[in-house]
Every structure is written in structure tokens, then in C-alpha cells.
């Protein structure tokens, strides 16, 4: 990792002198070699080193030839950046391939832990959960993108196309999914909030810090003048400032923002125990395919309830009555109970084809899904209680089985 530090600093970046890279199971993490004070700038990446869609397109066009550019302009940012990363390995030294030191620092394929890198036994643990379907969908989408990329490369260099394997594309695309930030960070007022216009970018050095929920950090833009049409001038950079002091030997963390375990596992390959940001996505049949994202303590569940209640009262005049509430609460409860019964139970004991760290990650995800569904059951029960009270107010005594 000294190669990355040297390359970054030689090209106008910064790495805190008391921050060191240490080898861990998933690659490298950053630790404090001595006490680091609060509000310290840990790492800074010049804009010239940021990997973007446009920079990848320019480099690939220079290598494959100007005729390739028109076709590649239709590619997604993931296709362009993943191909740019992969070409460092396939082509080697070539004009425009300027990130060898950075790419050499990225984890190897066997160190990645997103579901597309799971063994068959590990993927089996997810059957019955939303994450299983999301994994299958992602693999199909990414394989289509890879085949499109490889076919274009084949038109210009057959040998490169043969070396552009699915595993190489998958590894590069996973590096992007697990390390990308939105291009909104490159504005004068950096923001982690993606917009419709923003695209994924890679920030060499900055992306080496792991995630800690609630870690107080700031993104600081050194936006120099001299550029044209809103483009920053030479020497512009983006820096990460950690507001908590870090003791010697402790790991330095970034904050990726509030993310549920479903997103952390699928995109990043790690999970958080009892993640307070856990959610489950619900799609209720017959309701125009609408989806709801429900969090712990039934956060966001009122939309689900309103839709279930509306399906019960469809065509009725006036406000819903106690019978509507009881029928809707029963329907919601049955729906949630069905999801709970389909949800698999994670097993922690490592067996053949099942790695312990993956089993623990899956358990965190499934426990969060179960907790959210049980909170939704409590919401259904509270609506049932409300229906009973509505009946009582009308002089009707309801006795629940």
C-alpha cells in the first residue's frame, strides 16, 4: 500500500502521516499509528485522479481507437469504469491507464463478499428473502453488460476480448459498487446525496476507509479557479475530515450514510449487527405493483396500511368502519406472517461451502428482516385493537379468538 500512498502524494494528494495501512481479511484497512487529533484531514484526492465515466471513456477510446467511442458512449458508467479498471490488467501500460497504483491496492476477487461472490451453499441461505432475488437480478443485468462490453472489445482486439472474462468484469464492477461515491462530491458544496444527474465515481485513497455508522465526518472541496464552464481548475481536490479523535492503534472510519443491511450486503459485502437503518421492501399483489420500504418500528408502514385498508373499502362510501379495520388488519397480518414463514433462518456453524464471515453477515441481514416484519405485525395488531375500540364505541362487543 506504500505504492498507493506514494502515487497519491506525488500527484498532489495527501495522506495523514499518522495513518497507516494494515492487512486484514478483506484487504487493507487504515489505522492510526499514533494518536490523531479531532478535525484532522485524513486523506485528500486531487480531481485529476478521480475515476469518472468521462475519464474512462477518453482512456478506452484512446486504446481501442476513435471508432469505438460512439458505441461506448451508450454504455453505463458501470460498464465504462469497470472496463477501464479491467484494462489495467489486460493491456498493462498504455496511454490513459493512469491508475495502476490504485487498482493494485484493491482487494482480490477471493476477498470480496458481495452475494455475487457467494458459494452455492452461501447463496442458498438467502432463498426466501428479497436479497436472493436482488442477487439473481443483479447477476443477470451485469452479465448482459459484460457481454456487450466484451463484444465491442472483440471488434477491435480479439485477444483482449478473450482475456476480458466474466470474473474480471465482476471483480471490477464489485469494486465500483463497494467503493463508489456520487459525483455530487465534486461540486463546490460536496454532497453525498445522489441526484438524477449524478454518476458513480471512484476516489482513490479516500475509498480505503471502512464504514462506521454515525461517524462524524466532513467532505471539504478545495475548488480552485482556472477551469472553464464550471470545471474546476488544476489543483482542485476533495478531502475527508474526521471530527472524532482517534487513538493509536484504532481504525479510522468514514461514514457512508444510513444504509440498511440489504444494501450493505449486496453492494459492499459487509453487514452491521442490529442495524437501526434496516428496511424491507414490500410489494403487495393487486396494488398496481407499488412498493413500500418499511423500516424498524414500522417506519414508513402507514402507506402499506392505507393501501390494504383501501383495498378492503374499495367501492364503499364514507369513512372506513370497524369491520373494515378488522378485515384490513387481518389481511395485513396474514401477509406479514406469510413473509415471515418464507424467510430463511441463518445458520452460523461453518459447513462445507459456507464461510463463517459470510454466515454471520447473512444472519445480520435476516435478523433485521425478521425484526422489521415483526414490527409490522405489531402495527397490524394495533390497527386491530383500534377496530375493536371503534366497535365498542358503537356498542358492539368484539371477542377476538
PyMOL commands that set and color helices and strands:
alter all, ss='L'
color gray80, all
select helices_A, chain A and resi 2-10+47-49+53-64+66-72+77-90+100-103+109-111+115-117+120-124+130-156+158-163+166-179+183-186+206-208+261-268+296-298+302-313+322-342+356-393
alter helices_A, ss='H'
color red, helices_A
select strands_A, chain A and resi 14-15+19-24+27-32+40-46+181-182+200-201+210-211+217-222+237-242+253-254+279-283+291-295
alter strands_A, ss='S'
color yellow, strands_A
deselect
rebuild
show_as cartoon
